[in-house]
Amino acid sequence: MNQTLLYLYRTFTFSVRIVKLCQFLDDKPGVARTLAQQLLRSGTSIGANVKEAQAAQSKADFISKLMIALKESRETRYWLRLLIASEIVPQEKISQLQSEAEELTKILGAIIISTKSTT
């Protein structure tokens, strides 16, 4: 599997896991539902923007789409941290999701830097 397909697969798989977590949170009363909506938007947006970047019309467009994905991955990491800190979800339940969010953030950052440095 080439690198592009691997990133698309990873971001899609990540989105599926986010959807499942948000379904779990949606069954809880109160603030968990509100946080689930925020997490669902940012967590699924990562893969959508990576997919959009694959059809970019230019290098600048490619970078722009990946920058959006990077911002969304950072936001997703925030919401996951908040769920743990506010004791809505135990850390052990989402630690793998946190790790994947961290890795995706690093990968996206590296791709952006690499793309910017090529002519």
N, C-alpha and C positions, 0 to 999 in steps of 0.2 A: 504494500500500500504506500503510495507516495505521500510526501509530507502534507500537501494540501488536503488530500482525502482524509488523512489522519486527523488534522485539525478540525475539519468539518465533522467527522465522526465524533471526536471528543466533545466538541461544543454541543452537538445534537444530544449526545448521551447525557451530558451535564444538564441540558434543558429538561430532559425527561425526568431526571432525578429532582430537579427543582419543582417541576409540576407535581410530582408525587408528594414532596414535602409540603407544598402549598395546599394540596388536597387534605393532608393530615391536619394542617393548621386551620383550615377552613371549618373543620369539625369542632374546633374549640371555640368557646365563647369569647367575646370581648376583643381586646386589642390584638390578639393573635391573628384574627381575620384581616385586620388592617395591615399588619406587617406582612402577611402572606401576599396581599395585593402588590405591595411595593417590591417584595422579593420576586414575585412572578414576573413582573415587568422587566426588572433589571436582569434577572437570571436567564430568561429566555431570549432577551435582546442580544446577548453575546453571540450566540450561534446565528441568529438572523442577520446580524451585521457582518459576521465572517462570511456567511453565504453571499450576501450582497457584494462584499469586496471581491469575490471571485468573478463577478461580472462588471467590475469597475471599468470605466471608460478611459481612465488615464492613471498614471502613477499617483497623482495627487488625489484622485477619487478613491483609489485603493487605500492610501494612507488615511484619508478622512474616515472611511468606513471602519477601518481597524482601530482608529483613535476612539470612535464611538464605542466599539466593542470593548476596548480597554477601559474606558470610563465606566461602562456598565459592569464590567468584572470587578472593578474596585468598589462600586456601589453594592454589588451583590455580597462581597466580602464583609462590608459594613453591616448589612442586614443580618447575615449569618451570625456575626459577632454579637449583635444586639439581641438576637433570639436567645443566645447562650447567656449573656450577661443579665438579661431580665428574667432568666430562669423559665422561659417558655418551652425551650427544648434543651434537654441535657446535651452537653458537649459530645459525649460518646456517640450520640445518635447522629450527629452531623459532622463529625470530625473529618471523615473522608471527603465529604462535600466541600468542606473548608479547604482541605489540601488541594483538591482539584481546582477550586476557584483561584487559589494562590498560584498554582502551576500555569493555568490558563493566562493569568495576568502577566506572569513572567514571559511566557511564550509570545503573547501579543506584543508586549513591549520590545522584545528582541526582534520580532519581525518588522516592526515599525522602524526601529533604529537601523536595521540592516537595509531595508528598502530605501530609507532616506539617504543612506551613504552610497548607494549604487547610482550610477549615472544612466 
